Amino acid sequence: MRKKNLNTIVAAVSLLFTITFISSCYYDNQEELHPNVNSTGGCDSTGVMTYTKNIAPIMIESCGANNPGCHQISTSSNFNIGLNSYADIIAIDTTQLMSSINQDGKFSKMPKGANKLADCQIAIIQKWINTGKQN
Amino acid sequence: MRHLKFIISFLFPCLLLALPAWSQDDITKIMDQAQPKTHPISIATFKATRIINLQTVEVLGKRTLDFRISHRFGTFHSGSENFYGLDGPANIRLDLEYSYNGRLMVGLGRSSYEKMMDGFLKYRLIRQTEDNHVPLSVTLLANMYYTLQKDNGKVTVGYDIYMHQYSRMSYEYEIIIAKKFTNKFSFQLTPYLLHYNQVQHITDKNDIYGVSCGLRYKVTRSMAITAEYAYNINDYSNEKYYNNLGIGFEIETGGHVFQMHIVNSFGIVENQFLAHTTDKWSNAGIRLGFNISRVFTI
């Protein structure tokens, strides 16, 4: 009797898993779902780039304050690289920063454990560096 | 082609997941008939349910609960300033696995990398016998993953890549074929299929298939050397990813199995280490890692 009950439970769980598997299989890619991924779209890389307006939202969201255990403060274990304030970010080696976010393999690929930044976000950071890292 | 893949993607899990429903009676009977008492079952092909990252052919014994802690440090090439990776960043996975009948096993885990939840079902289909009457062991495995990370880019890009909940999910299926050649040496070969519901680029493939292999060589009664390698067959991305390769040793002490290894992948679960390993051995992109397993009979 006990064995029969167990079989019923196992069968129910298997069925539930099967239904979940079948109902949730998709063949999506971000470029088709979000056509703006590689164009300006919601991310505007034109005009003058400043830290406060353009860089801080990207850095704080993807690297600094909103990412526990990441580049929140310059004394963290992450190679003493802080990416949470203007003072921190102008002090770092920008060649290494660009290499990491472009994920060219020369330095650790960033952001760690998350998707690569959108091309437009990388373009904003590059433009900000090229135009003198304004606050 | 897509339909074919779709069918393959689901035929296997359906088969796998449907099996337990009738296996208690039928398969057990068939196996009992095929393996009378004169053909003793070969035990301990591998000592734990993992080699390094890869699942082994082993399934936990009856009414056994396994609590596992896995840890991967940073890369050696991060240098002395970062204590060759030991300062981090690190990836930690905790999981609980249980088997009621010694054939079907369930597991639930959580990795810190990509905030990945995972669950799996593993079913021991065929067991090797000591006299080679049944020459191989075969185990089926179905994995399911769900990432809990948020899309940090949505503030600047204007949309959330995890807009649909299903975009967070991926799956993996394996047929694990293993043989214990001698009391000291075991080898396993595993064809696998990996599916991501969402990939980044239009040129990326949602389905990745490949084959992995692993071995264990016993050095002393309680110590063994292990190694594993996974090879992805199809060209699934324009990004540069490397195959998972690791070597390690394991020590068994009572209810504990302690595994220490050097491996190039940061991820511990299949949807991370099989297809998204970004570090390579040739430039010391390898890291120290360990797995600790503690079993309880309940």
Interface residues (C-beta under 8 A of the other chain):
Chain A: K3 L6 N7 V10 A11 S14 L15 F17 T18 T20 F21 I22 S24 C25 Y26 Y27 D28 N29 Q30 E31 E32 L33 H34 N36 V37 G41 G42 C43 P57 I58 E61 S62 N66 N67 G69 C70 S77 N78 F79 Q103 G105 S108 K109 P111 K112 G113 A114 N115 K116 L117 A118 C120 Q121 I124
Chain B: R2 F6 S9 F10 P13 C14 L17 A18 L19 P20 A21 Q24 D25 T75 S78 E81 N82 D87 G88 P89 N91 Y100 N101 L104 S112 Y113 E114 K115 L121 A142 M144 Q149 D151 N152 G153 V155 T156 V157 G158 Y159 I161 M163 H164 Y166 S167 M169 Y171 H195 N197 Q198 V199 Q200 H201 I202 D204 N206 E239 K240 T278
